[in-house]
Amino acid sequence: MKKGRMAAAIALPVITVTGLLDVSERLYNFVFDRVDEVPATSADKQKYAQQYYDYVDWLHTKPTRTWYLNPNTDTQLAATYVPATKATKDVVIIAHGYKGNGETMANYAKMFHDLGFNVLLPDSRAHGQSTGKYITFGWLDRLDYLDWLNKIIESLGNDCRIILFGVSMGGATVEMLSGEQLPSQVKVIIADCGYSNINSELTYLLKRLYHLPKYPLLPTVSMINKRRQGFNLKQVSSIEQLQKNHLPIFFIHGEKDTYVPTEMVEENYAATAGPKEKWIVKDATHAESFWIDPKAYQAHITDFLNRYFN
């Protein structure tokens, strides 16, 4: 082989690898970088904008308190605590979705507040008032939520009762939290449109949104994440964590969800060993189940709580 051809033969893989690393790096930054402002909602959700801001305004009228974990450090986490109107030891911790924050869950906060609960609205890592450079998609957040649970118990007492509730990434967060050794004060879990595992979710979105293959992009992105956050994306699995769960859990998912495909709720439902219920909401897209009919949503939540919480 002549010298020029040999150089070209060597250069081609080098260019290919360099290009792959560059694309993977840009993809990683786009997907995992922290958010300081909540992105605009999708076009199909704009019809709920006024209702959404009415709920946010309601939250701003309440006598809330800001709670912190690891205050004044590089790992500071923040949450908004909304005390119930009437004194109670019952509390719900609400996990928000991807690139949201606690405030974006104001509608669910009002629902549980109306049901008589204290409400805690954490900002997950790299969201809102919490520190963090990279989004963990619920995996490291689940450990933070263990600390929030301990703080709730310290604040309200050992006789408090806790509900775990989350939507989208927050749904996956509480699903993954379910596999940890939870304090006995946690009684039930409610997960709305959580993904089965982040590897499958990102593979699905790469293909649907960008027409890109899983290989070699996703393994390279996972390698970057391992270096920056210390875990492989294959570890981020609701299914594996739910297999260790024995608490009652209520799964909610939109029938027409094309962001977290509806088959993922079937995988999560099959995985858990505890008492379980499932509600597939007709005509609902991703995270739309509440907005289609808030009264029906609250009624399903109430029925579940009457069976397993009360």
PyMOL commands that set and color helices and strands:
alter all, ss='L'
color gray80, all
select helices_A, chain A and resi 3-32+43-61+102-114+141-156+169-177+198-210+217-229+233-235+238-242+263-271+289-292+294-308
alter helices_A, ss='H'
color red, helices_A
select strands_A, chain A and resi 65-69+77-82+90-95+118-122+161-167+186-192+249-254+276-281
alter strands_A, ss='S'
color yellow, strands_A
deselect
rebuild
show_as cartoon
